[in-house]
């Protein structure tokens, strides 16, 4: 504003001075030679005015250009960063040199990213409701619900109908972070130690071999094919390797939710199924931790900096702080938020719960408030991580919190209800937004070939890793040959991490996320049929139906004792056991 006012004042001064000087010169010439008044006065005045106008015009153009540049700079710096730590910590910790940020580095979160505006919220909410109901027809075509969410997002997104704009997608970061917190909570909760003790050695070997094979082969493939990848053009080898490592990490992810659903569908039970379930769950935990390390290292490599040995210290501090905060929330906070309303007012020996007498509306309101507080806690963990960056990784914190709640408190039953109750709404919102963010120009371009290559490379690496691990752990040849079929499926964690990259890396994140999400969708479509085939081939389908009454009674007793250690729970377990026997 001050620059514009100064420009106006200078312009008025120059115009006034020019008019005064012109009038003064005209008067002088008239006094000296009156004859020239009629002949030359007009020509001289025109020449003086023309020269002055040209000079003034050049000055105004230069000044206007300078003002415009200043205003653009001011606009670009007007966003309020969420991060309040010293800039040198996050910018220069990756190298021993002080280098400016490059355009490929991670973009810091700003307050504006969390202010979508009323209209955008209204449009997106309507879109989520439509997506929720439209996706219900997908199972009739043999497709998962997530494919319906993605298709609705693509159709109504900025690249097709344009109902929701790119700027609106960026401003809905709160949806991304709430959903990522929920995914990390659930991934940690799946890590239930009592169930993973069976087949411990086989699970460990499968996890190690699969993670190493998939990460190495995926990274090498992306790095080798960088010349045919549009978003890697004009990058140096160090930056290309950074992006390739992030891609390799995403290819490692599995889908515990899909594996659990197929296990329940087939009533599968046995050593093969136990190994698959344990490996799938632990792999997602490893992926979240690996992503935290790779993301930290890659951001420095994208800055064209030399590796700094202190970076490992930063990562160690990040893990320690994240785990400590996660343990605190998992043991002290989540169990007090996620309260099972059916056991809240238990009368002890009578075993009559107040919730049985309470109105259904009151129970629903209590449950909704509990779930909303939990999701708010997850968002606050993510929001706080921007302030503490780089010393806190929110995905690890939420994962540890879910794991502690499940294993070290009596809140496992309440957490399972929370997961089942929130998953439909959270998945509809998150994956619809993910679909809207997909770049259709990239998806239907040359990147299709890259997507197919990555899918095949991932399939090959899974086959090599699972067979080697099976033979090393002493599994039969049949199990070793078929196990790769059970590890194809991908979903929540991989999609969540891809969306996280899209949000944080503006120059290449959108095209990268589109490529990786396309690979995930193919794996999600191909994986379940292969998993079902493998379970049936090893003869473990329907095993739960063949259990004896004694085994069923023992299962009932274990399940009840896991959720509640009160005398009433023990009495229920004994009663169930007597009925079955």
C-alpha positions as CSV (number, residue, x, y, z in Angstrom):
1,X,0.0,0.0,0.0
2,X,2.8,2.3,0.9
3,X,4.5,1.5,-2.4
4,X,1.4,2.4,-4.4
5,X,0.9,5.7,-2.6
6,X,4.5,6.7,-3.2
7,X,4.2,5.9,-6.9
8,X,1.1,8.1,-7.2
9,X,2.8,11.0,-5.4
10,X,5.9,10.8,-7.6
11,X,3.8,10.7,-10.8
12,X,1.8,13.8,-9.8
13,X,5.0,15.6,-8.9
14,X,6.6,14.8,-12.3
15,X,3.5,15.8,-14.3
16,X,3.2,19.1,-12.4
17,X,6.9,19.9,-12.7
18,X,6.7,19.1,-16.5
19,X,3.7,21.4,-17.0
20,X,5.4,24.2,-15.0
21,X,8.7,23.9,-16.9
22,X,6.9,23.8,-20.3
23,X,4.9,27.0,-19.4
24,X,8.1,28.7,-18.2
25,X,10.0,27.9,-21.4
26,X,7.1,29.1,-23.5
27,X,7.0,32.4,-21.7
28,X,10.8,32.9,-22.0
29,X,10.8,32.3,-25.8
30,X,7.8,34.7,-26.3
31,X,9.6,37.5,-24.5
32,X,12.8,37.0,-26.4
33,X,11.4,36.6,-29.9
34,X,7.6,37.3,-30.3
35,X,7.7,36.2,-33.9
36,X,8.6,32.7,-32.9
37,X,5.5,32.5,-30.8
38,X,3.3,31.5,-33.7
39,X,5.9,29.4,-35.7
40,X,8.0,27.5,-33.3
41,X,6.2,27.5,-29.9
42,X,4.0,24.6,-30.8
43,X,6.8,22.3,-32.2
44,X,9.1,22.9,-29.2
45,X,6.3,22.3,-26.7
46,X,5.3,19.0,-28.4
47,X,8.9,17.8,-28.4
48,X,9.4,18.6,-24.8
49,X,6.2,17.0,-23.8
50,X,6.9,13.9,-25.9
51,X,10.4,13.5,-24.3
52,X,9.1,14.0,-20.8
53,X,6.2,11.6,-21.4
54,X,8.5,8.8,-22.7
55,X,10.8,9.2,-19.7
56,X,7.9,9.3,-17.3
57,X,6.3,6.2,-18.9
58,X,9.5,4.2,-18.6
59,X,9.8,5.2,-14.9
60,X,6.2,4.2,-14.3
61,X,6.7,0.8,-16.0
62,X,9.8,0.1,-13.9
63,X,8.2,1.2,-10.7
64,X,5.0,-0.8,-11.4
65,X,7.0,-3.9,-12.2
66,X,8.9,-3.5,-8.9
67,X,5.7,-3.1,-7.0
68,X,4.1,-6.1,-8.6
69,X,7.1,-8.3,-7.7
70,X,7.1,-7.0,-4.2
71,X,3.3,-7.8,-3.9
72,X,3.9,-11.3,-5.3
73,X,6.6,-12.0,-2.8
74,X,4.4,-10.7,0.0
75,X,1.6,-13.0,-1.1
76,X,3.9,-16.0,-1.3
77,X,5.1,-15.4,2.2
78,X,1.7,-14.5,3.6
79,X,0.9,-18.1,4.6
80,X,1.5,-18.6,8.3
81,X,3.7,-21.7,8.8
82,X,2.6,-24.1,11.5
83,X,6.2,-25.0,12.3
84,X,7.6,-22.8,15.0
85,X,11.0,-24.6,15.5
86,X,14.1,-22.8,14.3
87,X,14.4,-23.0,10.5
88,X,17.9,-24.2,10.6
89,X,16.9,-27.4,12.3
90,X,14.7,-28.6,9.6
91,X,16.4,-27.0,6.6
92,X,20.0,-27.6,7.2
93,X,20.1,-30.7,9.4
94,X,20.4,-32.9,6.3
95,X,23.8,-31.6,5.3
96,X,26.9,-30.0,6.5
97,X,26.4,-27.1,4.0
98,X,23.9,-24.3,4.2
99,X,22.0,-24.5,1.0
100,X,18.7,-22.9,0.1
101,X,15.6,-25.0,-0.3
102,X,14.8,-26.4,-3.7
103,X,11.4,-26.7,-5.2
104,X,11.3,-30.5,-4.9
105,X,11.6,-30.4,-1.1
106,X,8.7,-31.0,1.3
107,X,6.4,-28.1,1.8
108,X,5.7,-27.0,5.3
109,X,2.1,-27.0,6.5
110,X,0.4,-23.6,6.9
111,X,-2.7,-22.5,8.7
112,X,-4.4,-21.9,5.4
113,X,-4.2,-25.7,4.7
114,X,-6.7,-26.2,7.5
115,X,-9.2,-23.5,6.5
116,X,-11.2,-24.9,3.6
117,X,-14.1,-22.5,3.7
118,X,-17.8,-23.1,4.2
119,X,-18.7,-23.7,0.5
120,X,-15.9,-26.3,0.1
121,X,-16.9,-28.1,3.3
122,X,-20.5,-28.2,2.1
123,X,-19.6,-29.5,-1.4
124,X,-17.2,-32.1,-0.1
125,X,-19.6,-33.4,2.6
126,X,-22.3,-33.9,-0.1
127,X,-19.8,-35.6,-2.3
128,X,-18.8,-38.0,0.6
129,X,-22.5,-38.9,1.3
130,X,-22.9,-39.7,-2.4
131,X,-19.7,-41.7,-2.5
132,X,-20.7,-43.7,0.6
133,X,-24.0,-44.9,-1.1
134,X,-22.7,-45.3,-4.6
135,X,-19.8,-47.5,-3.6
136,X,-22.2,-50.0,-2.1
137,X,-22.9,-51.3,-5.6
138,X,-19.2,-52.2,-6.2
139,X,-19.4,-55.6,-4.4
140,X,-22.0,-56.7,-7.0
141,X,-19.3,-56.3,-9.6
142,X,-16.7,-58.1,-7.5
143,X,-14.9,-54.9,-6.6
144,X,-14.0,-53.6,-3.2
145,X,-15.7,-50.5,-1.7
146,X,-12.5,-48.5,-1.9
147,X,-12.6,-48.7,-5.7
148,X,-16.1,-47.0,-5.6
149,X,-14.8,-44.2,-3.4
150,X,-11.9,-43.6,-5.7
151,X,-14.1,-43.6,-8.8
152,X,-16.6,-41.1,-7.3
153,X,-13.7,-38.8,-6.4
154,X,-12.2,-39.0,-9.9
155,X,-15.6,-38.3,-11.5
156,X,-16.4,-35.3,-9.4
157,X,-12.8,-34.1,-9.1
158,X,-11.1,-31.2,-10.8
159,X,-10.1,-33.3,-13.8
160,X,-13.6,-34.4,-14.9
161,X,-16.6,-32.5,-13.7
162,X,-14.7,-30.1,-11.5
163,X,-17.2,-30.0,-8.7
164,X,-14.3,-29.8,-6.2
165,X,-11.2,-27.7,-7.2
166,X,-7.5,-28.4,-6.7
167,X,-7.3,-25.5,-4.2
168,X,-10.2,-27.1,-2.2
169,X,-8.4,-30.4,-2.1
170,X,-5.3,-28.7,-0.7
171,X,-7.4,-26.9,1.9
172,X,-9.0,-30.1,3.2
173,X,-5.8,-31.3,4.8
174,X,-7.6,-31.9,8.0
175,X,-9.4,-34.8,6.3
176,X,-6.1,-36.3,5.3
177,X,-4.6,-36.1,8.7
178,X,-7.7,-37.4,10.6
179,X,-7.8,-40.4,8.2
180,X,-4.1,-41.1,8.5
181,X,-4.3,-41.0,12.3
182,X,-7.2,-43.5,12.1
183,X,-5.2,-45.8,9.8
184,X,-2.2,-45.7,12.1
185,X,-4.3,-46.3,15.2
186,X,-5.8,-49.4,13.5
187,X,-2.5,-50.6,12.2
188,X,-1.1,-50.5,15.7
189,X,-4.1,-52.2,17.2
190,X,-3.7,-55.1,14.8
191,X,-0.4,-55.8,16.4
192,X,-1.8,-58.1,19.1
193,X,1.1,-59.9,20.7
194,X,-0.9,-62.9,22.0
195,X,-2.0,-63.8,18.5
196,X,1.4,-63.3,17.0
197,X,3.3,-65.7,19.3
198,X,2.2,-68.6,17.1
199,X,4.6,-69.2,14.2
200,X,6.9,-66.5,15.5
201,X,10.0,-67.5,13.6
202,X,8.1,-67.9,10.3
203,X,6.5,-64.5,10.7
204,X,9.8,-62.9,11.4
205,X,11.6,-64.4,8.4
206,X,8.7,-63.7,6.0
207,X,8.6,-60.0,7.2
208,X,12.3,-59.5,6.7
209,X,12.6,-61.3,3.3
210,X,9.5,-59.6,1.9
211,X,10.4,-56.1,3.0
212,X,14.0,-56.3,1.8
213,X,13.1,-57.9,-1.6
214,X,10.2,-55.5,-2.3
215,X,12.0,-52.3,-1.2
216,X,15.2,-53.0,-3.1
217,X,13.6,-54.2,-6.3
218,X,11.0,-51.4,-6.3
219,X,13.6,-48.7,-5.7
220,X,16.0,-50.1,-8.4
221,X,13.1,-50.2,-10.9
222,X,12.0,-46.6,-10.3
223,X,15.6,-45.4,-10.5
224,X,16.3,-47.3,-13.7
225,X,13.2,-46.1,-15.5
226,X,13.5,-42.4,-14.4
227,X,14.0,-41.3,-18.0
228,X,10.5,-42.4,-18.9
229,X,8.9,-40.8,-15.7
230,X,7.7,-37.3,-16.4
231,X,7.9,-36.0,-12.8
232,X,11.6,-37.1,-12.5
233,X,12.7,-35.0,-15.5
234,X,15.2,-32.2,-14.7
235,X,16.2,-33.9,-11.5
236,X,19.7,-35.0,-10.6
237,X,20.5,-38.6,-9.7
238,X,20.4,-37.9,-5.9
239,X,16.9,-36.5,-6.2
240,X,15.8,-39.4,-8.4
241,X,17.1,-41.9,-5.8
242,X,15.2,-40.1,-3.1
243,X,11.9,-40.4,-4.9
244,X,12.6,-44.0,-5.9
245,X,13.2,-44.9,-2.2
246,X,9.8,-43.4,-1.2
247,X,8.2,-45.4,-4.0
248,X,10.0,-48.6,-2.9
249,X,8.7,-48.1,0.6
250,X,5.1,-47.8,-0.5
251,X,5.4,-51.0,-2.6
252,X,6.2,-52.9,0.7
253,X,2.8,-52.2,2.3
254,X,0.1,-54.8,2.6
255,X,-3.6,-54.8,3.6
256,X,-4.4,-56.3,7.0
257,X,-8.1,-55.3,6.6
258,X,-8.5,-57.3,3.4
259,X,-6.7,-60.3,4.8
260,X,-8.9,-60.3,7.9
261,X,-12.0,-60.1,5.8
262,X,-11.0,-63.0,3.6
263,X,-10.0,-65.1,6.7
264,X,-13.5,-64.6,8.2
265,X,-15.2,-65.2,4.8
266,X,-13.5,-68.6,4.4
267,X,-13.4,-69.5,8.1
268,X,-9.7,-70.2,7.6
269,X,-7.5,-71.5,10.4
270,X,-4.1,-73.2,10.4
271,X,-0.3,-72.6,10.3
272,X,-0.4,-71.2,6.8
273,X,-3.2,-68.7,7.7
274,X,-1.5,-67.7,11.0
275,X,1.8,-66.9,9.2
276,X,0.1,-64.9,6.5
277,X,-2.0,-62.8,9.0
278,X,1.0,-62.2,11.3
279,X,3.3,-61.2,8.5
280,X,0.7,-58.9,6.9
281,X,0.1,-57.1,10.2
282,X,3.7,-56.6,11.1
283,X,4.7,-55.5,7.6
284,X,2.4,-52.5,7.8
285,X,4.1,-51.6,11.1
286,X,7.5,-51.9,9.5
287,X,6.3,-49.8,6.5
288,X,5.2,-46.9,8.7
289,X,8.5,-46.9,10.6
290,X,10.5,-47.3,7.3
291,X,8.6,-44.4,5.7
292,X,9.5,-42.1,8.6
293,X,13.2,-42.8,8.0
294,X,13.1,-42.6,4.2
295,X,11.0,-39.4,4.3
296,X,13.5,-37.8,6.6
297,X,16.5,-38.8,4.4
298,X,14.8,-38.2,1.1
299,X,13.9,-34.6,2.0
300,X,17.5,-33.8,2.5
301,X,18.5,-35.5,-0.7
302,X,15.9,-33.5,-2.6
303,X,17.6,-30.4,-1.2
304,X,20.8,-31.5,-3.1
305,X,22.7,-31.7,0.1
306,X,25.5,-34.0,1.1
307,X,24.5,-36.7,3.6
308,X,25.0,-35.7,7.2
309,X,25.8,-38.4,9.8
310,X,23.8,-36.4,12.4
311,X,20.7,-37.3,10.5
312,X,20.7,-40.8,12.1
313,X,20.7,-39.0,15.5
314,X,17.7,-36.9,14.4
315,X,15.9,-40.1,13.4
316,X,16.7,-41.8,16.7
317,X,15.4,-38.8,18.6
318,X,12.3,-38.7,16.4
319,X,11.6,-42.4,17.1
320,X,12.2,-42.1,20.9
321,X,10.0,-39.0,21.3
322,X,7.3,-40.4,19.0
323,X,7.2,-43.7,20.9
324,X,7.1,-42.0,24.4
325,X,4.2,-39.8,23.3
326,X,2.4,-42.8,21.8
327,X,2.8,-44.9,24.9
328,X,1.4,-42.1,27.0
329,X,-1.6,-41.6,24.8
330,X,-2.2,-45.4,24.4
331,X,-2.1,-46.2,28.1
332,X,-3.3,-43.0,29.8
333,X,-5.6,-41.2,27.3
334,X,-7.2,-43.6,24.8
335,X,-8.6,-46.1,27.3
336,X,-10.3,-43.2,29.1
337,X,-11.8,-41.9,25.9
338,X,-12.8,-45.2,24.2
339,X,-15.1,-46.5,26.9
340,X,-17.5,-49.4,26.2
341,X,-20.9,-48.0,27.0
342,X,-22.2,-51.5,27.8
343,X,-19.7,-52.0,30.6
344,X,-19.7,-48.4,31.9
345,X,-22.2,-48.9,34.7
346,X,-21.7,-52.5,35.4
347,X,-23.3,-53.6,38.7
348,X,-20.7,-56.3,39.4
349,X,-22.2,-59.6,40.5
350,X,-25.6,-59.0,38.9
351,X,-24.0,-58.3,35.6
352,X,-26.7,-55.8,34.6
353,X,-25.3,-52.9,32.6
354,X,-26.9,-49.4,32.8
355,X,-26.5,-49.2,29.0
356,X,-29.2,-52.0,28.7
357,X,-31.7,-49.7,30.4
358,X,-30.5,-46.5,28.7
359,X,-32.4,-45.2,25.6
360,X,-30.8,-46.0,22.3
361,X,-30.4,-42.4,21.4
362,X,-28.4,-41.7,24.6
363,X,-26.1,-44.7,23.9
364,X,-25.6,-43.5,20.3
365,X,-24.7,-40.0,21.5
366,X,-22.3,-41.3,24.0
367,X,-20.6,-43.5,21.4
368,X,-20.4,-40.7,18.9
369,X,-18.8,-38.3,21.4
370,X,-16.3,-41.0,22.3
371,X,-15.3,-41.6,18.7
372,X,-15.2,-37.9,17.9
373,X,-12.8,-37.3,20.8
374,X,-10.6,-40.1,19.6
375,X,-10.4,-38.8,16.0
376,X,-9.8,-35.3,17.4
377,X,-6.9,-36.7,19.4
378,X,-5.4,-38.2,16.3
379,X,-5.7,-34.9,14.4
380,X,-4.1,-33.0,17.3
381,X,-1.1,-35.5,17.2
382,X,-0.6,-34.7,13.5
383,X,-1.1,-31.0,14.0
384,X,1.4,-30.9,16.9
385,X,3.9,-32.8,14.8
386,X,4.3,-29.8,12.5
387,X,5.3,-27.7,15.5
388,X,7.8,-30.3,16.7
389,X,9.1,-31.2,13.2
390,X,11.5,-33.0,12.7
391,X,11.4,-34.6,16.2
392,X,8.0,-36.2,16.0
393,X,6.5,-38.6,13.5
394,X,2.7,-38.7,13.9
395,X,2.2,-42.0,12.1
396,X,4.5,-43.8,14.6
397,X,2.9,-42.0,17.6
398,X,-0.6,-43.1,16.6
399,X,0.5,-46.6,15.7
400,X,2.2,-47.0,19.1
401,X,-0.8,-45.6,20.9
402,X,-3.1,-48.2,19.2
403,X,-0.7,-51.0,20.0
404,X,-0.5,-50.1,23.7
405,X,-4.2,-49.7,24.0
406,X,-4.8,-53.2,22.6
407,X,-2.0,-55.0,24.5
408,X,-1.6,-53.3,27.8
409,X,-5.1,-52.0,28.7
410,X,-8.6,-53.4,28.9
411,X,-9.7,-51.2,26.0
412,X,-9.3,-53.8,23.2
413,X,-13.0,-54.5,22.8
414,X,-13.8,-50.8,22.8
415,X,-11.1,-50.1,20.2
416,X,-12.5,-52.8,17.9
417,X,-15.9,-51.2,18.1
418,X,-14.3,-47.8,17.4
419,X,-12.6,-49.2,14.3
420,X,-15.8,-50.8,13.0
421,X,-17.9,-47.8,13.8
422,X,-15.6,-45.1,12.2
423,X,-14.2,-47.0,9.3
424,X,-17.1,-46.5,6.8
425,X,-17.2,-42.7,7.3
426,X,-13.5,-42.2,7.5
427,X,-12.8,-44.4,4.4
428,X,-15.5,-42.7,2.4
429,X,-14.1,-39.2,3.1
430,X,-10.4,-40.1,2.7
431,X,-10.5,-42.2,-0.4
432,X,-13.0,-39.9,-2.1
433,X,-10.6,-37.0,-1.5
434,X,-7.8,-39.3,-2.7
435,X,-9.6,-40.1,-5.9
436,X,-10.3,-36.4,-6.5
437,X,-6.6,-35.6,-6.2
438,X,-5.6,-38.2,-8.9
439,X,-4.2,-36.5,-12.0
440,X,-6.1,-38.0,-14.9
441,X,-3.6,-36.7,-17.5
442,X,-0.9,-38.7,-15.8
443,X,-3.0,-41.8,-15.2
444,X,-3.9,-42.2,-18.9
445,X,-0.5,-41.2,-20.2
446,X,2.7,-43.1,-20.6
447,X,2.7,-43.7,-16.9
448,X,0.4,-46.7,-17.5
449,X,3.4,-48.7,-18.7
450,X,5.3,-47.8,-15.5
451,X,2.3,-48.8,-13.4
452,X,2.2,-52.2,-15.0
453,X,6.0,-52.7,-14.6
454,X,5.8,-51.8,-11.0
455,X,3.0,-54.2,-10.4
456,X,4.9,-57.0,-12.1
457,X,8.2,-56.2,-10.2
458,X,6.3,-56.2,-6.9
459,X,4.7,-59.5,-7.8
460,X,8.1,-61.0,-8.6
461,X,9.8,-59.6,-5.5
462,X,7.0,-61.0,-3.3
463,X,7.4,-64.4,-4.9
464,X,11.2,-64.5,-4.4
465,X,11.0,-63.2,-0.8
466,X,8.1,-65.4,0.4
467,X,9.6,-68.6,-1.1
468,X,13.1,-68.0,0.4
469,X,11.5,-67.2,3.8
470,X,9.3,-70.3,3.7
471,X,12.2,-72.6,2.9
472,X,14.4,-70.9,5.6
473,X,11.7,-71.4,8.2
474,X,11.1,-75.0,7.4
475,X,7.7,-74.7,5.8
476,X,6.6,-77.3,3.3
477,X,7.3,-76.8,-0.4
478,X,3.6,-76.3,-1.1
479,X,3.2,-73.5,1.5
480,X,6.4,-71.9,0.2
481,X,5.2,-71.9,-3.4
482,X,1.7,-70.6,-2.6
483,X,2.4,-68.0,0.0
484,X,3.2,-65.2,-2.5
485,X,-0.5,-65.2,-3.5
486,X,-1.5,-64.0,0.0
487,X,0.7,-60.9,0.0
488,X,-0.5,-59.1,-3.1
489,X,-3.3,-57.1,-1.7
490,X,-2.7,-53.4,-0.7
491,X,-5.1,-50.8,0.6
492,X,-5.2,-48.4,3.6
493,X,-1.6,-47.8,4.6
494,X,-0.2,-47.6,1.1
495,X,-3.0,-45.2,-0.1
496,X,-2.6,-43.1,3.1
497,X,1.2,-42.7,2.6
498,X,0.7,-41.9,-1.1
499,X,-1.8,-39.2,-0.2
500,X,0.6,-37.9,2.4
501,X,3.3,-37.5,-0.3
502,X,0.8,-35.7,-2.5
503,X,0.0,-33.2,0.2
504,X,3.6,-32.5,1.3
505,X,5.5,-32.4,-2.0
506,X,3.9,-30.0,-4.4
507,X,6.1,-30.1,-7.5
508,X,6.1,-33.9,-8.0
509,X,3.8,-35.3,-5.3
510,X,0.6,-35.3,-7.4
511,X,2.0,-37.4,-10.3
512,X,3.9,-39.7,-7.9
513,X,0.8,-40.3,-5.9
514,X,-1.3,-41.0,-9.0
515,X,1.2,-43.6,-10.2
516,X,1.4,-45.4,-6.8
517,X,-2.3,-45.3,-6.2
518,X,-2.9,-46.9,-9.6
519,X,-0.5,-49.7,-8.6
520,X,-2.4,-50.1,-5.3
521,X,-5.7,-50.3,-7.0
522,X,-4.5,-53.1,-9.3
523,X,-3.1,-55.0,-6.3
524,X,-6.4,-54.5,-4.5
525,X,-8.3,-56.0,-7.4
526,X,-6.0,-58.9,-8.1
527,X,-5.0,-59.8,-4.6
528,X,-8.2,-61.2,-2.9
529,X,-8.9,-63.9,-5.6
530,X,-5.3,-65.1,-5.3
531,X,-5.5,-65.1,-1.5
532,X,-8.8,-67.2,-1.6
533,X,-7.2,-69.7,-4.0
534,X,-4.1,-70.1,-1.8
535,X,-6.2,-70.7,1.4
536,X,-8.3,-73.4,-0.4
537,X,-5.2,-75.1,-2.0
538,X,-3.5,-75.6,1.4
539,X,-6.7,-77.0,2.8
540,X,-7.3,-74.5,5.6
541,X,-10.7,-73.1,4.4
542,X,-13.5,-73.9,6.7
543,X,-11.3,-75.1,9.5
544,X,-13.0,-73.1,12.2
545,X,-16.2,-75.1,11.5
546,X,-14.4,-78.3,12.3
547,X,-13.3,-77.3,15.7
548,X,-14.4,-79.4,18.7
549,X,-16.6,-78.0,21.5
550,X,-13.7,-78.0,23.8
551,X,-11.7,-75.8,21.5
552,X,-14.7,-73.5,21.0
553,X,-15.2,-73.2,24.7
554,X,-11.6,-72.3,25.2
555,X,-11.8,-69.7,22.5
556,X,-14.9,-68.1,24.1
557,X,-13.1,-68.0,27.5
558,X,-10.0,-66.4,25.9
559,X,-12.0,-63.8,24.0
560,X,-14.0,-62.7,27.1
561,X,-10.9,-62.7,29.3
562,X,-9.0,-60.5,26.8
563,X,-11.7,-57.8,27.0
564,X,-12.6,-58.0,30.7
565,X,-10.9,-59.4,33.7
566,X,-13.8,-58.8,36.1
567,X,-15.4,-61.7,38.1
568,X,-18.5,-61.3,35.9
569,X,-16.5,-61.9,32.8
570,X,-15.0,-65.1,34.3
571,X,-18.5,-66.2,35.3
572,X,-19.7,-65.7,31.7
573,X,-16.7,-67.7,30.4
574,X,-17.4,-70.6,32.8
575,X,-21.1,-70.6,31.9
576,X,-20.3,-70.6,28.1
577,X,-17.9,-73.5,28.6
578,X,-20.4,-75.6,30.5
579,X,-23.1,-75.0,27.9
580,X,-20.8,-76.1,25.1
581,X,-19.5,-79.2,27.0
